[in-house]
Amino acid sequence: MTIQLYTFDTPNGRKISVALEEMGLPYDVHVVDLGQGEQFDPAFLKISPNNKIPAIVDTDGPAGRPISVFESGAILIYLGEKTGLFYPRETAARVAVLEWLMFQVGGFGPIPGQVHHFVAMKDHGARHYGLERFMAETRRLYAVMDRRLAEHEYFADALSIADFAILGWAWRHPRHQVNLADYPNVQRWYRAMMERPGVARGFAVPMRRA
Ligand SMILES: N[C@@H](CCC(=O)N[C@@H](CS)C(=O)NCC(=O)O)C(=O)O
């Protein structure tokens, strides 16, 4: 059955299309235009009560019943459990995936997202403090990732949903003004990820209305 993906062309949206493509799951894209305030549409709030993309509806959910899922981390875990792909069953391997998935959802997303906000501020005086604070923290997070990837090919023991989650935000490195050459292990991982055909399809699928 085809999964219904409610999304927009953002890092959090892209990580789910990348995961769906890599898992080979068929899906339909429903654009939720954040610029038009469509995330506040009552019909969308029924599946995503925090008025944020992404969200999915799987008509073929557990016991064959439909299920909706919001929060990108929950969606990735759901899809990993549904397919048995990119989300290991064995506890130690699963813990490593969960650690790096939570690292992304709790840090490497909200923090560079603040850089995107302050970079766009017109009032340069007002933006100075926020930009400095969140750029420093963003760079610290890249350094954490770089150290991890110095000793691992992927964030966990093997390619996992954590890589898809982190990739969504690393994709926006020009916008949060990070030069990947400063983080050579992240750069190596990023290039390898972007060369995957499933990843390329996940970034190419249209998520804006023409
Ligand atoms: N913790 C959420 C964050 C999702 C999120 O921030 N989505 C943004 C776009 S990237 C959004 O929908 N913003 C609309 C709004 O806040 O009104 C997740 O990981 O799914």
The ligand as an SDF file (V2000), in Angstrom:
LIG
                    3D

 20 19  0  0  0  0  0  0  0  0999 V2000
   10.7740   17.8480   15.7030 N   0  0  0  0  0  0  0  0  0  0  0  0
   10.1110   17.9540   14.4350 C   0  0  0  0  0  0  0  0  0  0  0  0
   10.5020   19.2500   13.7650 C   0  0  0  0  0  0  0  0  0  0  0  0
    9.7430   19.4260   12.4650 C   0  0  0  0  0  0  0  0  0  0  0  0
    9.8820   20.8470   11.9560 C   0  0  0  0  0  0  0  0  0  0  0  0
   10.4850   21.7250   12.6030 O   0  0  0  0  0  0  0  0  0  0  0  0
    9.2610   21.1010   10.8070 N   0  0  0  0  0  0  0  0  0  0  0  0
    9.2660   22.4370   10.2560 C   0  0  0  0  0  0  0  0  0  0  0  0
    9.8250   22.4360    8.8370 C   0  0  0  0  0  0  0  0  0  0  0  0
   11.4660   21.7940    8.7750 S   0  0  0  0  0  0  0  0  0  0  0  0
    7.8310   22.9400   10.1710 C   0  0  0  0  0  0  0  0  0  0  0  0
    6.9560   22.2050    9.7850 O   0  0  0  0  0  0  0  0  0  0  0  0
    7.5820   24.1950   10.5500 N   0  0  0  0  0  0  0  0  0  0  0  0
    6.2920   24.7840   10.4500 C   0  0  0  0  0  0  0  0  0  0  0  0
    5.8870   25.5790   11.6670 C   0  0  0  0  0  0  0  0  0  0  0  0
    6.6170   25.5310   12.6760 O   0  0  0  0  0  0  0  0  0  0  0  0
    4.8600   26.2500   11.6030 O   0  0  0  0  0  0  0  0  0  0  0  0
   10.4830   16.7550   13.5580 C   0  0  0  0  0  0  0  0  0  0  0  0
   11.6340   16.2970   13.6650 O   0  0  0  0  0  0  0  0  0  0  0  0
    9.6270   16.2760   12.7910 O   0  0  0  0  0  0  0  0  0  0  0  0
  1  2  1  0
  2  3  1  0
  2 18  1  0
  3  4  1  0
  4  5  1  0
  5  6  2  0
  5  7  1  0
  7  8  1  0
  8  9  1  0
  8 11  1  0
  9 10  1  0
 11 12  2  0
 11 13  1  0
 13 14  1  0
 14 15  1  0
 15 16  2  0
 15 17  1  0
 18 19  2  0
 18 20  1  0
M  END
$$$$
